Amino acid sequence: MSTATSTVFTGWPADAVAFLSELEADNTAEFWAAQRHRYDTAVRPPTSALAAALGAEFGPVRVFRPYRNRRFRPDVPPYRTDTGGVASTAGGTDRGFVLSGSGLAVTVGRYAFTGPALRAYRAAVAGDAGGELATALAAAAAGGLSLLPAPSAARTPLGYPADHPRVALLRLRALQVGHTWAVGPWLSTHEPLARVAGAWRAAAPLVAWLDAHVPEVG
């Protein structure tokens, strides 16, 4: 990823979605070489502009590079078929937005809990802080965000009662909320900025909870 440049966001032109859809259908070096100019004009500049606008409120937003890292997965397609960015808090919580051929998505939370972070998360959920998490998730839901599917333990984690009122949250190994809006003419207006910023604000209590109770480790 690279740091966004500061420009005014006025929306993505219609060709941005068309380009991403075509790249998904023909993810080859030949297509990229022939059509790269469309990425450079219709995709990258608006994405960077949106990232810069969000950064004024939420801190630096890193924009996705178009190339995939194939060092450990040489079988994956060479180019990303979406565009977007991520703002990470000092505590390790991510706020993201992604435009693809099917829509604009927002996500907020942690992609995965491992080791000490997973243990800290479970202890917080099981204790008094668990009620605060439920409130934070309710605030996110009121803002139109849903709890996203996440890896979970097959059974109740060792040391916690199977009838714990928040057992479903205890079993999670990641915690993210999000929403996706379908592609439409609104993408070519200022509206994406309002929608993404509004969603990120709705998830502010969740961000604060994760940063306070599940600090980034490592």
N, C-alpha and C positions, 0 to 999 in steps of 0.2 A: 504494500500500500504506500501511497505517497500523500503528502500534506496538500490540502486543497488550497487553491488560489482564491483571492478575494475578488469576486465579480457579482453582479446583480442577478438574482434568479428570477427568470420570467417564464419558467416551464421548459419541458422537453418538447422539441418539435416532433411531429408525428413520425418522422423517419427514425427517431431513436428506437421506438418500439418495433418498427418494421425491421431495422437492422438487427436488433437482438434476436428477433424471431428467425430471421434468415440465417444468422450465425449459428443458432441452435440446430437448424436443419442441415447446415453445411459447415461444420466446425473443422475447417482445413486451412492450411497455410496459404493455399491458392486463393480461397475466398477472402481471407484476411488481407492479403497483399492487394487484391483488386478493389476491396471495399473499405480499406482502412480510413480513407478520407471521410467516410460517413461517421465513423466512430469519433474522429477528431473534430467534427463540426456539430453533429447532432447528439452525441452521447456524452463525451467527456466534459465539455465546457458547462452544460447545465448541471451535471452532477457535481462538479467542483463548486459551482455557484451556490447550489443548495447546501452543500457541506459548509461553505463559508458562512452562509446566513445562519445556519443552525449553530455554528461554532461561537457566534456572538453571545449566545445564551447558555450553551451546554459545554463549551470548551472545544478544543481542537477535534475535528472530525477527519479521520483518515479515509481517503477514497481508494476503492479497490483498483488495483492494476488489472488490465485486461488479460494478462497471461497467467495461466495456472502454474503452480509449482509442481513439476512432474518428477522431481528428484526421487521421491519414494513411491510414486504412483505413475509410472510411465505409461500406463494403459488409459489414463483419463484424457479427455479431449484437451487440446492445447490452449483453448481460449475460454474465458468466462462467458456465459451467455446471459449475464446480468450486469448491472452496474449499481453502485451504492457506496455507503460509507459507514463507519463505526466511530462513535465517541466513547472512550473508556474512562471511567472514573479512577481516582487514585486507589480506591478500594478494590478495583477489578471488575466492576459491573459494566456491561456493554449496552449502549443504545445504538440500534442499527436501522438503516433503511436500505431497501433493495428494489430496484426497478427491473422487471423482466418482461418478456413478451406477453405475459398473462396479467400483470398488475404491479402495483406498488405495495410493498410489505414493510411493516415496522416490527421490530423485536426489541425487547428490553429484558435483561436478566443475565443469567450465567448459563453458558452452553454446557458446562459439565462441572460437577463437584468430584474431586478426588482427594484421597488421603486426608490430611488434617482439615481441609475445607469441608469435606463431606461429614466428618465427625462434628465439626463446629455447627454446621447447618442442622444436623439432626438434634443436637443438644438444644439449640435455640428453638427449633420447632416444638420440641417436647416440653420446654419450659414456659415461663410467663411470656417470653418474647413471641411465642407461637401465636398468641392472640393478636399481637401487633401485625404479624404477617398476614393473618386472615383479614384484618382491616385493610392492609395495603393492597391485597389482591381484590378486595371488594371495590376499593377506589379505582383500581385499574379497570375492572369490569364496568364500572359506571362510566368510564371514559371510552368504552367500546373495545377494550382489549380482553382477549381470552387467554387462559392458561394453555400453552402450547404442549403438544405431546412430548414426553421426555422419557429417557431410559429410567427404569425403576427396578427396585429389588423385587424378586419373586415372592419374598415373604417379609413379614415385619422384621426390621433390623434387630439383631440380637441386643437384648437389654431393655427393649421397649415393649409395653403391653400390646397385645394384638387388638385390644378394644380401645386403644388411645383415640380420642376424638379427632386427632389430626393424622391418623395412621396413613392416609393416602399421601399426604405431604411428606411424611417421614420416609416413605419408600422411594421418593424421587431421588435421582442422581443428577438432576439438572433442574433449573427453574427459570422459565422464560414466559413472558406474556407477549402477545402480538396481535396483529390484524393485517388483512390484505384487502386492498381496494382494487376492483377490476379496472382494466384499461378503459379509458374514455377520453373525450376531448378535454376534460378538466386537467389532464396531465400537461397540456400546453399553456396553462395559466399559472398564476401565483399559488393556486390551491394546494399543490403538494407540500409547500412549505408550511402552510397553516395546519394541514392534517398531520404531518410528521411531528411538528413541534407540539401540537395539541396532545398527540398520543404519548410523546415522551414526558410531557408535564403530568399527564394522568398517572404515569408509572413512577412519579417521583417518590412516593412513599415506599414503593418496593425497592427502588434504588437505594434509598436511605437505609432500609432494613438490611439489605444484603451487605452494604458497605460496613454497617455497624456490627453485624453478627457473624458474617462469613468473610473475613478479610482475606485478600489475595495472599497466597503463600507461594514462595519461590521466586 
